[in-house]
Amino acid sequence: MPVFNSRTVIELARGIRAFLNLEAGLTRGEILPGDPDVSGQPASELARVRMRLEEKEREIAGLKQRLAAPAPRAGGVNPENVVWIFCSNRSGSTWLSSMMGEVEGHEVWNEPLVGKLFGDLYYAGAAGHQKVKHYILGDYHKGSWLDSIQSFVLSEATARFPEVAEGGYLIIKEPNGSIGAPLLSEAMPASRVIFLVRDPRDVAASGLDAARKGSWQYENAADRGWKREALADNQPDVWVRRRAQNYVRHAGKARDAYEAHKGPKVLIRYEELRDDTLGTMERLYSTLGIEVGGGDLARAVEKHAWENIPEKEKGQGKFYRKAKPGGWREDLTPGQVEIVEQVSAPLLKEFYPG
């Protein structure tokens, strides 16, 4: 007896409908702008319409295969109990996930980079291959490998957090894996999504400080044997541009995943989290539909408050640096501000206008 996946059924219905609409249009001559007998346009348009028909035929064939796909492993982590944090790095995801991890029944999976695994390959490493039939992440079998991504994530989550499989929530923090956020959210439509966004100018300023020689990030890289360019010190403007481009890649894909996600989701700005931490956390949980114990959030907020971080652990060059929205005005040169604003213009206009 095949196992029917709700996403599969919906996609199959949409695919069949699109196919029938195209086929009917061909029959009636209503969608052939390239047919000289209809509109006088170049006949090459007709070939493109037929190619679309062939793509739909392939898509439907793949969706039919998925109707018989096995269900997620019994007794594993429930996809509805997975909560993704998508964002750019230096956006406050460590702080947010630490507070959420204090709630009873919550576990935090800290940067598994599963989004990078699939996102880098799909969006960058094999650009143009999506239409190739035998490419592993090709659109021809997208439905199938989306199910495989869900199975992979849930299987690995269950192996690492068996207690969550018995009840509770798994918070997956993925700032450096948010390049693959749209794929992860599409593969797991029942999961919950947090889109955490921060002013890209503050992100660049925080990252610039972290990348300088002697900083926590630079020293961590040295300890691990990684080679780091000294751009933050020698060519700071070049480094700021790269950081802004990285912000656009990750925050942009996080935004795309948030907008497309049909399950529970919430948009959180770092600035409002700093301004009213408890109120913002209460809104987060309410919007996601997750019940929390009476004083759990208050205790979590208090424990991880900026004021309670030891002074020796925060400041310039430290992981906990400023926690000051708008601090970029003091940290970046006018030229660097202009670079970030130009590179991140669409996101800046959308989330930080004026």
N, C-alpha and C positions, 0 to 999 in steps of 0.2 A: 504494500500500500504506500504510495508516494506521500512524502511529508510536504504540505503546502505552506510555503513561506509567504507572509502577507506582502512583503516588498516584491517578491517574485510575481505574485498574481497581479498586483497593480501595474508593474512594468510590462507584463505580458499583455494586459488589457490595453495599455497605452500604445504599445508597439503594434498590436493588431489594428487598433483604430487608425493610427497614422498610416499604416500600410493600406488599409481599405480606402482611406481618403485619397491617398496618392493614386491608387489603382482606379478609383472612380473618376478622379480628375483626368487621368489619361484617356479613359473611355469616352468621357464627355467632351474632352478638348478644352476644359476650363482652366487647367493649370499648366498650359504649355506655352509660356511666353516665347519660347524658342521655336515654335512651329511656324514656319512662314505662312501657312494657310490660316493661322489664327491671328498672329500679331505682326508678322513681318520681321520679327527679330531673328538673329542668327540661329541656325539649327543646332549650334553647339549647346544651347540651353536645354534642348530636348535630351541630349546625352546626360547632362547633369541630373535631370529629373529621373531618368532611368537608373542612374547610379544611386540616387537616394532610395529608389525602390529596392534595389539589390541590397543596400545596407540594412533596410528594414527587414528584408527577408532573412538576412543573416542574424539580425538581432532577435527576431522571433524564434528562430531555430535554437539560439543559445538559451533564451528564456524558457523554452519548453524543456530543455535538458535540466534546468534548475528546479523544475517542479518535482523532480524525483531526488533532489539533494537531501542528504541526511540531516537530521536536526542536530543542534549543538549537543555536545556530550552531556548526558544526563548527570545531574549532581554537580555540574560545574558552576562557575560564576554566571549569574543571570545578567544578560546584556542590559536590562533595565536598571541594574544597580551599578553600572559603570558611568562615572562622571568625568568627562574630559575637561581639562583646562587648556584652552588654545590661546596663544598669545605670542608676542616676540619675547626674546630674552630681556632681562632687566626691566620687566614690567610689574614685578611684585608677585610673581607666581609662587615663589618659595614661601613668602609670607602668607599668602592666601591658602596654599595647600597645607602649611603647618597648622593654621587655625582649624581647617577642616579635619585634619588628622587627629585633633584633640577630641572630636565628637565621638561619643561611644558608638562602636560598630563601624567606624570608618577606618580604612587603611589607605595609605598613600603609595602609589607606584611612581617613583621619582625618575622622570625622563627615561623611559624605555627606548625612546627614539624609533618606535615602530612607524611613526609618521614619516620620519626621514628615510627609513628603509624603503618604503613604497613611494613616497612623494618625490624624492630626488630622482628616482628612476622614471617615474611617470611624467613628471613635469619638465625635467631638465635632461637627465642622462640619456633618454631615448626619444627626444623630441622628434616628432614626425613618424614614429614607429606605431603610433596608436591604431592606424588604419591597416597595419600589416597583419594578416590573418594569423600567422604563427607566433607573433610576439606575445610573450607571457602576460603582459598587461594590455594587450590590444583590445580595442573597443568591441571587436567581434565577439569576444567571450567575457565582456566586462561583468555581466551579471554573475557568472560563475566565479571569477576571481574575487569579486566583492564578498561573496559567501565564504571564500577561502580566507580572506583577511579577517572576517569576523571569527571564524573557527580558530584561526591562529592566535588572535588576541585573547579569546576566551580560554583557550587551552593553556596558554602561557600564564595568564592571570590566575587560573585555577591551581597550576603547579606552584606558583609563588605565594599565593594568598588563599590557601584552602579554607581559612576561617571565613572569608567573604562568601564562599560557596554555600556556607551554612546560614547565611543571612548577613546583611550589612551592605556597605557601599565601598566601592573601590574608586578612589580619586586618582586619575591619571594625569600627571603634570607633564605637558609636552611643549614647552616653549621652543626648543630646538628641533622638534619634530612636527611643528605646525605647518610646515611645507606640505605635509600630507593630510592635513585636517579635513579637506573636502572628501577625500577617499575614505577616511576613518569614519566620519559621520554618516556618509552614504552607506558604507558597509554595515554600520550598526545604528539603524534608524530608531531603535528603541532606547538607545543610550541617552544620557543627558549631557548637554554642552554648555560650558561657561566660556564666553568670549571676554577675555580680560584685555583691555586696551589702555595704553598709556601714551602721553604726549611724546611723539618721536624725538623731539628736541631734548627732553629729559632722558630718554632712552640712550640717545647718542652721548650725552654728557656723562651719564653713569658708566656707559661702556668704555668711553675714552679714559676715564679715571682707572677703571679696572684693568685696562690693557697696558698701562705704563709700567716701566721697569720698577720692580719692588712692590707692585700691587699684589693682591691676593690671587687674581686670575693669572697674572704673568708668572708668579712663583709656582702656582699649581701646575701650569704647563711645563715649566722647567723640571719640576719633580717627577713628572711622568715621562720625561724624555722627549717631549714634543718641541719642535722648533717653532719659534714665534718670530714674526717680523717685528721690528721695532718701529713700525709706522706710527704708533701712537705718540712716540717721542720725536722721531726724525721727520715724519711727514704727517702731522696730525690732520691736515685738511683731507689728504688722501684717505686716511683711516676713517674720518667722519663720513665721507662719501660712501665708503664700503659698509659702514654700520647702518647708514640710512637705507641703502639698498637691501641689506639683510632684513631690516625692519619691514620694508615693503613686501618682501617675499613671505615672511612669516605672519605678520599681522594681516597682510592682504588675504592670504589663504585662510587664516582663522576667521576673518570677516566673511569670506565666501562660504565657509562651512556653516557658520552661524546663520547666515541668511537662508541657506538651502535646507537646513535641518528641520524635519517635521516633528521631532520629538520635543521633550521639555528642554528649554534653553533660556539663558539669561545673559544680558550684556552688563558687564561691570567695568566702570572706569576706575583706574588706580586712584585718581584724585578724590573720588567720592568715598572710596574705601579708606583713604587717609582722613578725610573730613568727618565721616560718621561711620566708623568701622562696624559697630554693633548693628546699627540700623541697616547698613548695606548688607551685612551678613544675613540678617533676618529676611531681607527682601530676596536675597539669593536663594535661600532655602525654601521660602514660600513659593517663589516662581518655579523652582524645579520640582515642587511637590514632594519635598522630603521633610518628614516630621523630625524634630529634634527635641531632646529633653529640655525641661524648663531652664536650668542654668548653664547648660552645656556651652552655648555660644558665648555667653558673658564670660565664663571662665576661660574659654579659648582666646577670646579677644584680650582679656587682661594678661594672660600668660605671655602672649606674643606682641604686646604693645611695645612701641618704639622706646618708650621711657624705661621699660624693664630690661632692655638689652644692656649688658655691662658696657661702660664707657670705653674700656680697652678694646672692645670688639667692633666699634663703629667709628666712622670718620674717613678722611681721605685715604684712599688706597685699601680700605677694608671692604668686606662683602656688604656690610651694612654701612652705607655711606652717609646719606643725607635724609632720605625719605621726605624730601621737600619739593612738592609740585611747583614748577616754575623756576627751579634752581638753575635751569639752563641759562637764564639771563646772566648769571654770575660766572658760569663755567665755560661757555662757548664764546668764541670771537664773533663779531658781526658776520664775517665771511663764512664761518662754519654754520651759523644759524641759517644763512641764505642757502647754503648747500643742502642742509636737511630739509628746509621748506620746499625747495625745488624738487628734490627727489621724492619726497613723501606727499606732494601736493594734494592728490586726490583723497588720501586717508586723513590728512591734516584738515582739509576743508570739511570733510564729513563729520569728524569727531571733535575737532577743536577749531571751529570757525571763529574768525575775528581776532 
